[in-house]
Amino acid sequence: MNLSILLAAAWAIIANLGALLPSKRKHWPFAYFLIAVGVPILGFVTYQNGPWIGLLVLAAGMSVLRWPIYYLWKRIKSRFQ
């Protein structure tokens, strides 16, 4: 297992542990942190392992951060209507 996959796995573990913590702001600052750290890790995974593994890691990240993706999709959809 190479370094990029280990970083992606560590990102997923940290994301799941962070979701267990109670938050008054509904985890949005933590989601922004995960996005900021996850994008370079995704690029590193894609660079080292190819685009198919990169897409798998992207899908895993999107499953963890589904609400930011939902609101982004909603905003994009409203601009084109």
VENGIRA-V733626 format. One record per pair of residues at least 6 apart in sequence whose ideal C-beta (glycine too) atoms are under 8 Angstrom apart, sorted by the first residue. I is the first residue (numbers start at 1). J is the second residue. D is the distance in whole Angstrom. If there is no record, write none. Layout:
I:J:D
I:J:D
This chain:
2:48:6
2:49:7
3:44:8
3:48:8
4:41:7
4:44:4
4:45:4
4:47:7
4:48:4
4:49:7
5:45:7
5:49:7
5:53:8
7:41:5
7:44:7
7:45:8
8:41:6
8:42:8
8:45:5
8:57:5
8:60:8
11:34:7
11:37:7
11:38:6
11:41:6
11:61:8
12:60:6
12:61:8
12:64:7
14:34:8
15:34:5
15:64:5
15:65:8
16:64:7
18:27:7
18:30:5
18:34:7
19:27:7
19:64:8
23:30:7
31:65:6
31:67:7
31:68:5
34:64:7
34:65:6
35:65:7
35:68:7
38:61:5
38:65:8
41:57:8
42:54:6
42:57:6
42:58:6
42:61:7
45:53:6
45:54:5
45:57:5
46:53:7
46:54:3
46:57:8
62:69:5
